[in-house]
Amino acid sequence: MNNPFTIDNNNKNKFTYKEYISKILSANDSLFLFDYKNKFVPDKLYKYAILPSVPKDRKKYLTSLKEEKIWFSRKDILNDPFELQYSYIDFYSNEGKEFFANSVNNTGIFCLSKNPLNKLMWSHYAQAHKGYCIEYNVVNKDLIFPVEYRRTRPNFSELYNNFMSVKDILAERLLNSGYEENYPLEKAVFALAAMNNYKDACWDYEKEFRITSIKSDQKEGFLEMPTNLIMTKIICGINCSGPDKADLQSVCDHVNKKRLKEVVNNNKDIPAKWLSERFYKRNEDVKLYKVYYDDKLKLHKKHV
């Protein structure tokens, strides 16, 4: 089978959505739909965050961490007021304009970075090192998208309006024949997904990757259980307080107890002690780390 997603060796180290869209639309087999993009998604990604100070909010937040859920934020509460607006569309109809507005308003974004030791990220997203950073193993890269940083807005008018002209027909086919058989719709949707993944060049330091999800019933955002990420480390910032470290350690302990219990329940014919020893030897647990700096002020991380 011929794979259409061979990367041009002259540009193999730089991902672009222009190349991604070209390969998506020219694909003749859905097996290769994400091959080009996935080569640029790291095996590990990181989420910078802070613990809420209000006790009620803090309790809910820690519960969501213990349940290993992730938070999808609406664009209105993100720190960039131009989020999801970096693509340009000249709408051919009011229907197209309304459809786009509804899609944007119902989109939640989970933002990740590929670098856990970025000084600007620790300052901007972890409250000057008072917060923490979660390390995730990426087990499925298909729905994780790189952010492309540009100084100009790409024009999606033709692609978007062509989609709008056939979306009802494609949706009807989807209902009648199922998702896998309705390959033209699949290609169109994932080509248009690129619109959500551009930002101004000034944000380049974030080295962002993102997951987006659609949900209409929550104003600020919503929680979901990820199917493509596994928590492996919680990294405390340099200025993370003692109580915050203790709460983050409790998250690690809770998740490890839950995971180990599941392993034991799924292998009842094997001694629990042996399973426990193997569990920790294979690094299947979540560990607490902390950031420190050397005499050259370079950041490092180590196990607590």
Phi, psi and omega per residue, in radians:
M1 nan 2.309 -3.089
N2 -1.430 2.158 3.137
N3 -1.577 2.015 -3.096
P4 -1.384 -0.026 -3.015
F5 -1.807 0.623 3.038
T6 -1.250 2.238 -3.079
I7 -1.388 2.385 3.047
D8 -1.110 2.105 -3.074
N9 -1.066 -0.410 3.134
N10 -1.322 -0.267 -3.082
N11 -2.377 0.471 -2.961
K12 -1.261 -0.293 -3.092
N13 -1.699 0.042 -3.109
K14 -2.255 2.078 3.101
F15 -1.437 2.400 3.020
T16 -2.386 2.536 3.097
Y17 -1.309 -0.366 3.033
K18 -1.072 -0.790 3.104
E19 -1.198 -0.722 3.135
Y20 -1.033 -0.852 -3.114
I21 -1.116 -0.725 3.114
S22 -1.033 -0.751 -3.112
K23 -1.280 -0.637 3.091
I24 -1.075 -0.852 -3.050
L25 -1.259 -0.393 3.135
S26 -1.681 -0.013 -3.100
A27 -1.155 2.464 3.079
N28 -1.981 0.143 3.115
D29 -2.672 2.221 -3.075
S30 -1.156 -0.293 3.106
L31 -1.075 -0.458 -3.079
F32 -1.813 0.239 -2.992
L33 -1.027 -0.661 -3.041
F34 -1.957 0.108 -3.035
D35 -0.987 -0.790 -3.116
Y36 -1.086 -0.903 -3.110
K37 -1.086 -0.768 -3.014
N38 -1.119 -0.405 3.102
K39 -1.142 -0.334 -3.102
F40 -1.756 -0.091 3.141
V41 -1.550 2.145 -3.110
P42 -1.157 2.858 3.085
D43 -1.365 -0.319 3.094
K44 -2.287 2.430 3.081
L45 -2.353 2.834 -2.947
Y46 -2.336 2.465 3.110
K47 -2.068 2.016 3.058
Y48 -1.482 2.468 -3.095
A49 -2.852 3.031 3.047
I50 -2.291 2.729 3.049
L51 -1.534 2.372 3.103
P52 -1.078 2.589 3.136
S53 -1.569 -0.450 3.129
V54 -1.273 2.159 -3.027
P55 -0.908 -0.783 -3.111
K56 -1.107 -0.783 3.127
D57 -1.179 -0.659 -3.127
R58 -1.101 -0.748 -3.141
K59 -1.077 -0.787 3.122
K60 -1.115 -0.702 -3.117
Y61 -1.138 -0.800 3.136
L62 -1.121 -0.620 3.089
T63 -1.093 -0.738 3.133
S64 -1.137 -0.633 3.082
L65 -1.149 -0.732 3.133
K66 -1.142 -0.519 3.095
E67 -1.486 -0.039 3.112
E68 1.091 0.572 3.086
K69 -1.551 2.780 3.110
I70 -2.115 2.653 -3.036
W71 -1.810 2.154 3.068
F72 -1.716 2.050 -3.086
S73 -1.613 2.483 2.974
R74 -1.259 2.716 -3.088
K75 -1.090 -0.513 -3.059
D76 -1.196 -0.350 3.141
I77 -1.823 0.037 3.077
L78 -1.404 2.817 -3.024
N79 -1.417 -0.076 3.073
D80 -1.902 1.913 -3.095
P81 -1.167 -0.193 -3.132
F82 -1.754 0.200 -3.135
E83 -0.971 2.408 -3.126
L84 1.138 0.304 3.114
Q85 -2.116 0.179 -3.061
Y86 -1.424 -0.151 3.028
S87 -1.698 2.491 -3.125
Y88 -1.798 2.349 3.076
I89 -2.335 2.209 2.983
D90 -1.650 1.724 -3.002
F91 -1.234 2.375 3.130
Y92 -1.540 -0.238 -3.093
S93 -2.674 2.772 3.063
N94 -1.150 -0.564 3.114
E95 -1.071 -0.766 3.126
G96 -1.106 -0.683 -3.141
K97 -1.154 -0.745 -3.134
E98 -1.206 -0.699 3.137
F99 -1.079 -0.743 3.135
F100 -1.152 -0.778 -3.132
A101 -1.062 -0.742 3.125
N102 -1.126 -0.701 3.139
S103 -1.104 -0.788 -3.136
V104 -1.124 -0.765 -3.090
N105 -1.179 -0.437 -3.124
N106 -1.713 0.055 -3.110
T107 -1.506 2.316 2.997
G108 -1.925 2.539 -3.076
I109 -2.161 2.303 2.999
F110 -1.948 1.958 -3.015
C111 -1.706 2.408 -3.139
L112 -2.329 2.840 3.083
S113 -2.250 2.738 -3.138
K114 -1.614 -0.036 -3.066
N115 -2.183 2.064 -3.133
P116 -1.514 -0.019 -3.054
L117 -2.183 0.642 3.139
N118 -1.570 2.041 -3.057
K119 -1.068 -0.689 3.130
L120 -1.160 -0.700 3.128
M121 -1.121 -0.723 3.095
W122 -1.101 -0.628 -3.133
S123 -1.297 -0.745 -3.012
H124 -1.474 -0.590 -3.001
Y125 -2.028 -0.114 3.115
A126 -2.216 0.539 3.009
Q127 0.865 1.006 3.091
A128 0.963 0.841 3.079
H129 1.287 0.163 3.063
K130 -1.428 -0.287 -3.098
G131 -1.637 -2.559 -3.051
Y132 -2.619 3.044 3.135
C133 -2.454 2.278 3.132
I134 -1.709 2.299 3.007
E135 -1.650 2.309 3.088
Y136 -2.083 2.401 2.869
N137 -1.421 2.308 3.117
V138 -1.592 1.970 -3.093
V139 -1.725 -0.286 3.061
N140 -2.587 2.116 -3.028
K141 -1.664 -0.081 -2.966
D142 -1.008 -0.731 -3.050
L143 -1.800 0.331 3.047
I144 -1.887 2.192 -3.009
F145 -2.086 2.367 3.026
P146 -1.202 2.627 2.966
V147 -1.605 2.300 3.074
E148 -1.777 2.262 -3.095
Y149 -1.749 2.236 -3.061
R150 -2.412 2.768 3.056
R151 -1.680 -0.201 3.100
T152 -2.227 2.737 -3.108
R153 -1.558 2.174 3.098
P154 -1.236 2.559 -3.095
N155 -1.678 2.042 -3.138
F156 -1.871 0.276 -3.020
S157 -1.004 -0.908 -3.070
E158 -1.126 -0.833 -3.116
L159 -1.090 -0.777 -3.091
Y160 -1.187 -0.809 -3.089
N161 -1.231 -0.534 3.022
N162 -1.135 -0.703 3.089
F163 -1.097 -0.778 -3.129
M164 -1.059 -0.575 -3.088
S165 -1.244 -0.339 -3.095
V166 -2.174 0.057 -3.010
K167 -1.079 -0.636 -3.131
D168 -1.176 -0.694 3.095
I169 -1.124 -0.791 -3.136
L170 -1.135 -0.666 3.130
A171 -1.130 -0.672 3.115
E172 -1.143 -0.711 3.077
R173 -1.089 -0.683 3.140
L174 -1.051 -0.758 3.137
L175 -1.144 -0.609 -3.041
N176 -1.500 -0.589 -3.003
S177 -2.047 -0.148 3.112
G178 1.617 2.818 -2.984
Y179 -1.139 -0.825 -3.041
E180 -1.142 -0.624 -3.120
E181 -1.334 -0.369 -3.073
N182 -1.616 1.063 -2.987
Y183 -1.115 -0.656 3.107
P184 -1.003 -0.693 3.106
L185 -1.156 -0.736 3.138
E186 -1.006 -0.799 3.140
K187 -1.126 -0.760 -3.107
A188 -1.112 -0.752 -3.120
V189 -1.104 -0.800 -3.080
F190 -1.331 -0.435 3.011
A191 -1.185 -0.759 3.134
L192 -1.233 -0.371 3.111
A193 -1.034 -0.399 3.129
A194 -1.052 -0.486 -3.103
M195 -1.002 -0.535 -3.069
N196 -1.442 -0.039 -2.899
N197 -2.125 0.546 3.024
Y198 -1.955 2.578 2.996
K199 -2.506 2.834 3.095
D200 -1.093 2.607 -3.074
A201 -1.046 -0.384 -3.120
C202 -1.160 -0.308 -3.139
W203 -1.595 0.133 -3.012
D204 -1.003 -0.522 -3.100
Y205 -1.058 -0.371 -3.093
E206 -1.230 -0.471 -3.084
K207 0.824 0.978 -2.956
E208 -1.487 2.530 2.909
F209 -2.209 2.594 -3.064
R210 -2.493 2.687 2.988
I211 -2.041 2.330 3.080
T212 -2.031 2.637 3.128
S213 -2.538 2.679 -3.113
I214 -1.916 2.216 3.083
K215 -2.745 2.387 -2.968
S216 -1.873 -0.034 -2.949
D217 -1.810 0.073 -3.128
Q218 -2.209 2.310 -3.022
K219 -1.283 -0.885 -3.046
E220 -1.568 -0.431 -3.125
G221 2.791 -2.944 -3.076
F222 -2.773 2.756 3.127
L223 -1.719 2.501 3.033
E224 -2.507 2.715 3.053
M225 -1.532 2.046 -3.104
P226 -1.241 2.519 3.080
T227 -1.831 -0.087 -3.048
N228 -2.119 0.081 -3.115
L229 -2.290 2.448 3.053
I230 -2.200 2.135 3.121
M231 -1.144 2.286 -3.133
T232 -2.168 -0.540 3.132
K233 -2.504 2.618 2.892
I234 -2.084 2.096 -3.021
I235 -1.882 2.058 -3.132
C236 -1.453 2.462 3.089
G237 -1.259 2.917 -3.116
I238 -1.006 -0.661 -3.089
N239 -1.759 0.289 3.114
C240 -1.121 2.275 -3.059
S241 -1.301 2.851 3.090
G242 -1.021 -0.849 3.107
P243 -1.060 -0.655 3.115
D244 -1.168 -0.718 3.093
K245 -1.078 -0.711 3.130
A246 -1.109 -0.727 3.123
D247 -1.165 -0.662 3.126
L248 -1.231 -0.596 3.041
Q249 -1.135 -0.632 3.109
S250 -1.143 -0.562 3.057
V251 -1.121 -0.831 3.106
C252 -0.996 -0.835 -3.100
D253 -1.070 -0.758 -3.119
H254 -1.123 -0.809 -3.123
V255 -1.126 -0.730 -3.128
N256 -1.132 -0.722 3.104
K257 -1.087 -0.742 3.138
K258 -1.133 -0.777 -3.125
R259 -1.157 -0.746 -3.131
L260 -1.148 -0.689 3.093
K261 -1.043 -0.718 3.123
E262 -1.131 -0.703 3.113
V263 -1.089 -0.787 -3.130
V264 -1.135 -0.759 -3.137
N265 -1.125 -0.521 -3.137
N266 -1.503 -0.089 -3.123
N267 -2.410 1.016 -3.008
K268 -1.198 -0.281 3.129
D269 -1.522 -0.010 -3.139
I270 -1.968 2.396 -3.117
P271 -0.975 2.356 -3.086
A272 -1.089 -0.628 -3.137
K273 -1.083 -0.762 3.138
W274 -1.139 -0.712 3.111
L275 -1.109 -0.688 3.132
S276 -1.121 -0.778 3.127
E277 -1.085 -0.744 3.134
R278 -1.164 -0.644 -3.128
F279 -0.989 -0.800 -3.106
Y280 -1.404 -0.575 3.102
K281 -1.139 -0.582 -3.127
R282 -1.535 0.126 3.102
N283 0.975 0.748 3.076
E284 -1.518 -0.037 3.141
D285 -1.610 2.912 3.035
V286 -1.683 2.239 -3.089
K287 -1.951 2.604 3.083
L288 -1.632 2.234 3.117
Y289 -2.108 2.947 3.019
K290 -2.450 2.687 3.126
V291 -1.573 2.468 2.994
Y292 -2.456 2.960 -3.134
Y293 -2.255 2.659 -3.131
D294 -1.662 -3.005 -3.070
D295 -1.234 -0.171 3.044
K296 -1.765 0.175 3.138
L297 1.121 0.436 3.050
K298 -1.495 2.370 -3.092
L299 -1.415 2.520 3.057
H300 -2.427 2.993 3.046
K301 -2.351 2.585 3.114
K302 -2.552 2.727 -3.132
H303 -1.198 2.372 3.139
V304 -1.374 nan nan
